[in-house]
Amino acid sequence: MILDIAHVCIAARDLDATERFYCGALGLRRKFDFLRAGRRVGFYLEVTPGRYLEVFAKDIIEPGDRHPLLHLCLQVDDIDAVRSRLKAAGIDTTEKKLGADRSWQAWVTDPSGVRIEFHQYTPESSQVTGRDCVLG
């Protein structure tokens, strides 16, 4: 059912500095950007084939905030089956929707408040094609 961890999403105070750290210092590769109104607001970094860090600009991060983890994403092979299984276990999920990255997604929140995204890639997913993801 669950194939792998698809990505971990982090908030960045400074997108350029974050990109330099992960791409320059750690050697990761930027896969694609998230764009809003022509402005880059985030990007995907490839850790290994099919495994990513998702980075979004965070306009205000509390100075004492030591946990800028926004959510965990799990790649699945059948998002409808995952939603059915969660529903059978009494866990509410969001409706399935096609995200701006052209991947199917649904969300839950774990008992500790961690948001979990389930992703099912399509042949048109930015994670597959490397095309930029334009946000509305």
ZADO-1210 file (C-alpha; in nm, 4 decimals, padded with zeros to 6 digits):
<atoms>
<atom x="00.0000" y="00.0000" z="00.0000" code="MET" pos="1"/>
<atom x="00.2577" y="00.2598" z="00.1049" code="ILE" pos="2"/>
<atom x="00.5507" y="00.2542" z="-00.1340" code="LEU" pos="3"/>
<atom x="00.7927" y="00.5045" z="00.0154" code="ASP" pos="4"/>
<atom x="00.8375" y="00.8440" z="00.1750" code="ILE" pos="5"/>
<atom x="00.7734" y="01.0816" z="-00.1130" code="ALA" pos="6"/>
<atom x="00.8908" y="01.4040" z="00.0498" code="HIS" pos="7"/>
<atom x="00.9290" y="01.6030" z="00.3676" code="VAL" pos="8"/>
<atom x="00.8206" y="01.9666" z="00.3470" code="CYS" pos="9"/>
<atom x="01.0159" y="02.2383" z="00.5254" code="ILE" pos="10"/>
<atom x="00.9626" y="02.6105" z="00.5655" code="ALA" pos="11"/>
<atom x="01.2442" y="02.8436" z="00.4627" code="ALA" pos="12"/>
<atom x="01.3062" y="03.1953" z="00.5865" code="ARG" pos="13"/>
<atom x="01.5300" y="03.2569" z="00.2824" code="ASP" pos="14"/>
<atom x="01.4764" y="03.0439" z="-00.0294" code="LEU" pos="15"/>
<atom x="01.8116" y="03.1341" z="-00.1870" code="ASP" pos="16"/>
<atom x="02.0107" y="03.0558" z="00.1280" code="ALA" pos="17"/>
<atom x="01.8185" y="02.7310" z="00.1712" code="THR" pos="18"/>
<atom x="01.8893" y="02.6327" z="-00.1889" code="GLU" pos="19"/>
<atom x="02.2602" y="02.7133" z="-00.1465" code="ARG" pos="20"/>
<atom x="02.2726" y="02.4994" z="00.1677" code="PHE" pos="21"/>
<atom x="02.0995" y="02.1942" z="00.0245" code="TYR" pos="22"/>
<atom x="02.2280" y="02.2169" z="-00.3346" code="CYS" pos="23"/>
<atom x="02.5691" y="02.3733" z="-00.2792" code="GLY" pos="24"/>
<atom x="02.6752" y="02.2347" z="00.0555" code="ALA" pos="25"/>
<atom x="02.4921" y="01.9017" z="00.0455" code="LEU" pos="26"/>
<atom x="02.4932" y="01.8390" z="-00.3297" code="GLY" pos="27"/>
<atom x="02.1191" y="01.7906" z="-00.3815" code="LEU" pos="28"/>
<atom x="01.9632" y="01.8821" z="-00.7166" code="ARG" pos="29"/>
<atom x="01.6709" y="02.1224" z="-00.7624" code="ARG" pos="30"/>
<atom x="01.4041" y="01.9295" z="-00.9536" code="LYS" pos="31"/>
<atom x="01.1459" y="02.2061" z="-01.0115" code="PHE" pos="32"/>
<atom x="01.0145" y="02.5337" z="-00.8723" code="ASP" pos="33"/>
<atom x="00.6761" y="02.6357" z="-00.7297" code="PHE" pos="34"/>
<atom x="00.5655" y="02.9642" z="-00.8859" code="LEU" pos="35"/>
<atom x="00.2917" y="03.2034" z="-00.7751" code="ARG" pos="36"/>
<atom x="00.2143" y="03.5121" z="-00.9846" code="ALA" pos="37"/>
<atom x="00.5477" y="03.4691" z="-01.1624" code="GLY" pos="38"/>
<atom x="00.7446" y="03.4583" z="-00.8360" code="ARG" pos="39"/>
<atom x="00.9278" y="03.1543" z="-00.7011" code="ARG" pos="40"/>
<atom x="00.7720" y="03.0583" z="-00.3672" code="VAL" pos="41"/>
<atom x="00.9275" y="02.7158" z="-00.3261" code="GLY" pos="42"/>
<atom x="01.1078" y="02.4276" z="-00.4901" code="PHE" pos="43"/>
<atom x="01.1604" y="02.0536" z="-00.4890" code="TYR" pos="44"/>
<atom x="01.5024" y="01.9066" z="-00.4176" code="LEU" pos="45"/>
<atom x="01.5855" y="01.5535" z="-00.5267" code="GLU" pos="46"/>
<atom x="01.7551" y="01.3583" z="-00.2466" code="VAL" pos="47"/>
<atom x="01.7649" y="01.0297" z="-00.4399" code="THR" pos="48"/>
<atom x="01.5501" y="00.9226" z="-00.7368" code="PRO" pos="49"/>
<atom x="01.1885" y="00.9550" z="-00.6250" code="GLY" pos="50"/>
<atom x="01.2672" y="01.1032" z="-00.2804" code="ARG" pos="51"/>
<atom x="01.2472" y="01.4746" z="-00.2239" code="TYR" pos="52"/>
<atom x="01.2623" y="01.7680" z="00.0110" code="LEU" pos="53"/>
<atom x="00.9870" y="02.0196" z="-00.0593" code="GLU" pos="54"/>
<atom x="01.0781" y="02.3753" z="00.0422" code="VAL" pos="55"/>
<atom x="00.8344" y="02.6666" z="00.0713" code="PHE" pos="56"/>
<atom x="00.9035" y="03.0286" z="00.1635" code="ALA" pos="57"/>
<atom x="00.7662" y="03.1131" z="00.5019" code="LYS" pos="58"/>
<atom x="00.7049" y="03.4858" z="00.5350" code="ASP" pos="59"/>
<atom x="00.7035" y="03.4750" z="00.9124" code="ILE" pos="60"/>
<atom x="00.8603" y="03.1964" z="01.1148" code="ILE" pos="61"/>
<atom x="00.8569" y="03.2554" z="01.4861" code="GLU" pos="62"/>
<atom x="01.2160" y="03.3246" z="01.6021" code="PRO" pos="63"/>
<atom x="01.1937" y="03.0500" z="01.8649" code="GLY" pos="64"/>
<atom x="01.0427" y="02.7987" z="01.6231" code="ASP" pos="65"/>
<atom x="01.2877" y="02.5109" z="01.6041" code="ARG" pos="66"/>
<atom x="01.0522" y="02.2851" z="01.4087" code="HIS" pos="67"/>
<atom x="00.9831" y="02.4230" z="01.0618" code="PRO" pos="68"/>
<atom x="00.8535" y="02.0825" z="00.9457" code="LEU" pos="69"/>
<atom x="00.5281" y="02.1504" z="00.7640" code="LEU" pos="70"/>
<atom x="00.4188" y="01.7980" z="00.6723" code="HIS" pos="71"/>
<atom x="00.5222" y="01.4444" z="00.5835" code="LEU" pos="72"/>
<atom x="00.4234" y="01.2976" z="00.2467" code="CYS" pos="73"/>
<atom x="00.3939" y="00.9267" z="00.1739" code="LEU" pos="74"/>
<atom x="00.3909" y="00.7980" z="-00.1817" code="GLN" pos="75"/>
<atom x="00.1148" y="00.5428" z="-00.2405" code="VAL" pos="76"/>
<atom x="00.0219" y="00.3149" z="-00.5284" code="ASP" pos="77"/>
<atom x="-00.3578" y="00.3560" z="-00.4964" code="ASP" pos="78"/>
<atom x="-00.4840" y="00.6674" z="-00.3229" code="ILE" pos="79"/>
<atom x="-00.8454" y="00.5472" z="-00.3328" code="ASP" pos="80"/>
<atom x="-00.7511" y="00.2267" z="-00.1487" code="ALA" pos="81"/>
<atom x="-00.5592" y="00.4282" z="00.1115" code="VAL" pos="82"/>
<atom x="-00.8576" y="00.6559" z="00.1698" code="ARG" pos="83"/>
<atom x="-01.0879" y="00.3529" z="00.2015" code="SER" pos="84"/>
<atom x="-00.8582" y="00.1872" z="00.4520" code="ARG" pos="85"/>
<atom x="-00.8308" y="00.5047" z="00.6608" code="LEU" pos="86"/>
<atom x="-01.2076" y="00.5531" z="00.6522" code="LYS" pos="87"/>
<atom x="-01.2567" y="00.1913" z="00.7670" code="ALA" pos="88"/>
<atom x="-01.0241" y="00.2667" z="01.0598" code="ALA" pos="89"/>
<atom x="-01.2349" y="00.5694" z="01.1546" code="GLY" pos="90"/>
<atom x="-00.9812" y="00.8254" z="01.0313" code="ILE" pos="91"/>
<atom x="-01.1102" y="01.1247" z="00.8372" code="ASP" pos="92"/>
<atom x="-00.9259" y="01.2181" z="00.5175" code="THR" pos="93"/>
<atom x="-00.9669" y="01.5028" z="00.2782" code="THR" pos="94"/>
<atom x="-01.1204" y="01.4333" z="-00.0584" code="GLU" pos="95"/>
<atom x="-00.8788" y="01.3146" z="-00.3261" code="LYS" pos="96"/>
<atom x="-00.7706" y="01.6009" z="-00.5509" code="LYS" pos="97"/>
<atom x="-00.5250" y="01.6576" z="-00.8304" code="LEU" pos="98"/>
<atom x="-00.2636" y="01.8987" z="-00.6963" code="GLY" pos="99"/>
<atom x="-00.0902" y="02.1771" z="-00.8861" code="ALA" pos="100"/>
<atom x="00.2032" y="01.9371" z="-00.9310" code="ASP" pos="101"/>
<atom x="-00.0382" y="01.7063" z="-01.1178" code="ARG" pos="102"/>
<atom x="-00.0171" y="01.4352" z="-00.8490" code="SER" pos="103"/>
<atom x="-00.3200" y="01.2927" z="-00.6683" code="TRP" pos="104"/>
<atom x="-00.3252" y="01.3862" z="-00.3011" code="GLN" pos="105"/>
<atom x="-00.5266" y="01.3385" z="00.0149" code="ALA" pos="106"/>
<atom x="-00.4482" y="01.4504" z="00.3702" code="TRP" pos="107"/>
<atom x="-00.4893" y="01.3348" z="00.7296" code="VAL" pos="108"/>
<atom x="-00.3587" y="01.4577" z="01.0641" code="THR" pos="109"/>
<atom x="-00.1919" y="01.2145" z="01.3022" code="ASP" pos="110"/>
<atom x="-00.2764" y="01.2073" z="01.6751" code="PRO" pos="111"/>
<atom x="00.0159" y="01.4403" z="01.7511" code="SER" pos="112"/>
<atom x="-00.1020" y="01.6983" z="01.4984" code="GLY" pos="113"/>
<atom x="00.1469" y="01.6104" z="01.2215" code="VAL" pos="114"/>
<atom x="-00.0108" y="01.6663" z="00.8817" code="ARG" pos="115"/>
<atom x="00.0399" y="01.3717" z="00.6460" code="ILE" pos="116"/>
<atom x="-00.0072" y="01.3990" z="00.2709" code="GLU" pos="117"/>
<atom x="-00.0589" y="01.0897" z="00.0569" code="PHE" pos="118"/>
<atom x="00.0692" y="01.1224" z="-00.3010" code="HIS" pos="119"/>
<atom x="-00.0040" y="00.9122" z="-00.6057" code="GLN" pos="120"/>
<atom x="00.2064" y="01.0223" z="-00.9000" code="TYR" pos="121"/>
<atom x="00.0687" y="01.0441" z="-01.2522" code="THR" pos="122"/>
<atom x="00.2667" y="01.0462" z="-01.5777" code="PRO" pos="123"/>
<atom x="00.2209" y="01.4273" z="-01.5755" code="GLU" pos="124"/>
<atom x="00.3427" y="01.4811" z="-01.2157" code="SER" pos="125"/>
<atom x="00.6150" y="01.7441" z="-01.1814" code="SER" pos="126"/>
<atom x="00.8068" y="01.4862" z="-00.9775" code="GLN" pos="127"/>
<atom x="00.8173" y="01.2697" z="-01.2932" code="VAL" pos="128"/>
<atom x="00.8535" y="01.5385" z="-01.5625" code="THR" pos="129"/>
<atom x="01.0595" y="01.7996" z="-01.3769" code="GLY" pos="130"/>
<atom x="00.8247" y="02.0744" z="-01.5039" code="ARG" pos="131"/>
<atom x="00.7712" y="02.3759" z="-01.2784" code="ASP" pos="132"/>
<atom x="00.4556" y="02.3751" z="-01.0715" code="CYS" pos="133"/>
<atom x="00.2482" y="02.6919" z="-01.1142" code="VAL" pos="134"/>
<atom x="00.0337" y="02.7657" z="-00.8076" code="LEU" pos="135"/>
<atom x="-00.2975" y="02.9521" z="-00.8249" code="GLY" pos="136"/>
</atoms>
